[in-house]
Amino acid sequence: MTKSMAWLQANAPGFNHLAKDEQAAITDFALLWSLFESRVLNTQGNVKAICDAVEAWQNAGMLDADAFDAELAYFRQRYYANGAFTYHFDHLHFRNPDREALVRAVIDRSDNDACSRVAAVLIIVFRYRNNLFHGVKWQYKLQGQLGNFSAANDVLMKVLERHGALADG
């Protein structure tokens, strides 16, 4: 165990109650997001940069929206049930520039366009990023986040493999 992990377990509220896989998913997310923001968003971590990247992939014929079907299914199940948005959706804490209407339309299936689906998945991952890095997730003591961060990590790895120019060093 690293010194930092030991400190978190001893001092961060609720962290010592998380399973090892929960801790790992959250720490992996921080590294994957950082690499994604660097390699895919050119250090511009915002919704506009995400949507611009998705549009560029579409224009280049490289979007592959179906690759994110499993994660989109997870998000739809989490955020929409019985014809209504779940209480979890409000906990994404959308801000004005975050294109909440687009995400809602994809989650409730009223917009099934390939670009919209990929953008919505990445915007949800972006909201996880903001909620983690700005402290909102600590209000819940990071509990109940394994599925969220596992799905987010899968999304980030898929995008990085396809569009991250990892071979360039």
C-alpha positions as CSV (number, residue, x, y, z in Angstrom):
1,M,0.0,0.0,0.0
2,T,1.3,3.4,-0.9
3,K,1.9,6.1,1.7
4,S,-0.9,8.2,0.1
5,M,-3.4,5.3,0.1
6,A,-2.6,4.6,3.8
7,W,-3.2,8.2,4.6
8,L,-6.5,8.3,2.8
9,Q,-7.6,5.2,4.6
10,A,-6.7,6.7,7.9
11,N,-8.0,10.3,7.3
12,A,-10.5,10.6,4.5
13,P,-14.1,10.1,5.6
14,G,-15.5,6.8,4.5
15,F,-12.4,5.9,2.3
16,N,-11.4,3.0,4.6
17,H,-14.9,1.5,4.1
18,L,-14.5,1.2,0.4
19,A,-13.5,-2.2,-1.1
20,K,-10.2,-2.4,-2.8
21,D,-11.8,-2.5,-6.2
22,E,-13.8,0.6,-5.5
23,Q,-10.6,2.4,-4.4
24,A,-8.8,1.1,-7.5
25,A,-11.5,2.2,-9.9
26,I,-11.5,5.8,-8.5
27,T,-7.7,6.1,-8.6
28,D,-7.6,4.6,-12.1
29,F,-10.2,7.1,-13.2
30,A,-8.0,10.0,-12.1
31,L,-5.1,8.7,-14.2
32,L,-7.2,7.7,-17.2
33,W,-9.0,11.1,-17.2
34,S,-5.7,12.9,-17.1
35,L,-4.4,10.9,-20.1
36,F,-7.7,11.4,-22.0
37,E,-7.7,15.2,-21.4
38,S,-4.1,15.4,-22.6
39,R,-4.3,13.1,-25.6
40,V,-7.8,13.6,-26.8
41,L,-8.9,17.0,-25.6
42,N,-5.5,18.8,-26.0
43,T,-5.7,19.7,-22.3
44,Q,-9.1,21.5,-22.7
45,G,-11.3,19.5,-20.4
46,N,-14.7,20.8,-21.2
47,V,-17.9,19.8,-23.0
48,K,-17.1,22.0,-26.0
49,A,-13.8,20.1,-26.5
50,I,-15.6,16.8,-26.1
51,C,-18.3,17.6,-28.7
52,D,-15.7,19.0,-31.1
53,A,-13.7,15.7,-30.8
54,V,-16.8,13.6,-31.4
55,E,-17.7,15.7,-34.4
56,A,-14.2,15.3,-35.8
57,W,-14.3,11.5,-35.4
58,Q,-17.7,11.5,-37.2
59,N,-16.3,13.6,-40.0
60,A,-13.3,11.4,-40.3
61,G,-15.5,8.2,-40.4
62,M,-13.9,7.0,-37.1
63,L,-16.8,7.5,-34.6
64,D,-17.7,3.8,-33.8
65,A,-20.6,4.7,-31.6
66,D,-21.6,1.1,-31.1
67,A,-18.3,0.5,-29.2
68,F,-19.9,2.4,-26.3
69,D,-23.3,0.5,-26.2
70,A,-22.5,-1.3,-23.0
71,E,-21.6,1.8,-21.1
72,L,-24.6,3.7,-22.6
73,A,-26.9,0.9,-21.5
74,Y,-25.4,1.2,-17.9
75,F,-26.0,5.0,-17.9
76,R,-29.5,4.6,-19.3
77,Q,-30.4,2.0,-16.6
78,R,-28.9,4.2,-13.9
79,Y,-30.4,7.5,-14.9
80,Y,-33.8,6.6,-16.5
81,A,-36.4,4.1,-15.2
82,N,-40.1,3.7,-15.6
83,G,-40.4,6.6,-18.0
84,A,-38.7,9.1,-15.8
85,F,-35.2,10.3,-14.9
86,T,-34.0,8.8,-11.6
87,Y,-32.7,10.8,-8.7
88,H,-29.2,9.9,-9.7
89,F,-29.5,12.1,-12.8
90,D,-29.8,15.2,-10.7
91,H,-26.6,14.2,-8.9
92,L,-24.6,14.6,-12.1
93,H,-24.8,18.4,-11.2
94,F,-24.9,19.7,-14.8
95,R,-23.8,23.3,-15.3
96,N,-25.1,25.6,-18.1
97,P,-22.4,24.7,-20.7
98,D,-22.7,20.9,-20.1
99,R,-25.5,20.2,-22.7
100,E,-27.8,18.6,-20.2
101,A,-30.6,18.6,-22.8
102,L,-28.5,16.5,-25.2
103,V,-27.7,14.0,-22.4
104,R,-31.4,13.8,-21.4
105,A,-32.4,13.1,-25.0
106,V,-29.9,10.3,-25.4
107,I,-30.7,8.7,-22.0
108,D,-34.5,8.7,-22.6
109,R,-33.8,7.5,-26.2
110,S,-35.5,10.4,-28.0
111,D,-32.1,11.1,-29.6
112,N,-30.3,8.0,-30.9
113,D,-27.9,9.7,-33.3
114,A,-24.4,8.2,-33.2
115,C,-22.7,11.6,-32.5
116,S,-25.2,12.4,-29.7
117,R,-24.8,9.0,-28.1
118,V,-21.0,9.2,-27.9
119,A,-21.1,12.9,-26.8
120,A,-23.6,12.0,-24.1
121,V,-21.5,9.1,-22.8
122,L,-18.4,11.4,-22.6
123,I,-20.3,14.2,-21.0
124,I,-21.5,11.9,-18.2
125,V,-17.9,10.8,-17.7
126,F,-16.9,14.5,-17.6
127,R,-19.6,15.1,-14.9
128,Y,-18.0,12.3,-12.9
129,R,-14.7,14.0,-13.3
130,N,-16.0,17.3,-12.1
131,N,-17.9,15.8,-9.3
132,L,-14.9,13.8,-8.1
133,F,-12.2,16.5,-8.6
134,H,-14.4,19.3,-7.2
135,G,-15.3,17.3,-4.1
136,V,-19.0,16.5,-4.7
137,K,-18.4,12.7,-4.6
138,W,-16.8,13.1,-1.2
139,Q,-20.3,14.1,0.2
140,Y,-21.3,10.5,-0.4
141,K,-17.9,9.3,1.0
142,L,-17.4,7.8,-2.5
143,Q,-19.8,5.0,-1.7
144,G,-21.8,3.4,-4.5
145,Q,-19.5,4.6,-7.2
146,L,-17.9,1.3,-8.4
147,G,-20.3,0.9,-11.4
148,N,-20.0,4.5,-12.3
149,F,-16.2,4.6,-12.3
150,S,-15.9,1.2,-13.9
151,A,-18.1,2.3,-16.8
152,A,-16.2,5.6,-17.1
153,N,-12.9,3.9,-17.1
154,D,-14.1,1.5,-19.9
155,V,-15.2,4.5,-21.9
156,L,-11.9,6.4,-21.4
157,M,-9.8,3.3,-22.4
158,K,-11.9,2.7,-25.5
159,V,-11.5,6.4,-26.6
160,L,-7.8,6.4,-25.8
161,E,-7.2,3.2,-27.8
162,R,-9.0,4.7,-30.8
163,H,-8.2,8.3,-30.7
164,G,-5.4,8.9,-28.1
165,A,-2.4,8.7,-30.3
166,L,-0.7,6.6,-27.6
167,A,1.9,5.3,-30.0
168,D,3.2,8.8,-30.4
169,G,4.7,8.8,-27.0
